[in-house]
Amino acid sequence: MRFNDPFSATPAVTVGLQMWDISNAHVARVDLNVADVTPKGFTLVFRTWCDTKIARVRVGWQAIGMV
C-alpha cells in the first residue's frame, strides 16, 4: 500500500479484518500483519494455511504519524 502523501518518519500502522467470506466446512486459519513499513507505504501480509478456504476478504488499515 502506498500513502497518498508520505510521512516525515515511519508511521505506526494497524490493520484489521472488516469482512471475510470463508467456508464453514473447514477450519479458518488466518494471519494478518504488516511488513516493510516506511514513510511512503507498507506491505499488507495476509496468510492462510492447511485447508482454509476463502472466497474474499476486506481489510481496513490506519497509519498514524507526523506528516
ABEGO torsion letter per residue (X at the ends): XBBABBBABBBBBBBBBABBBBBAABBBBBBBBBBGBBAAEBBBBBBBBEABBBABBBBBBBBBEBX
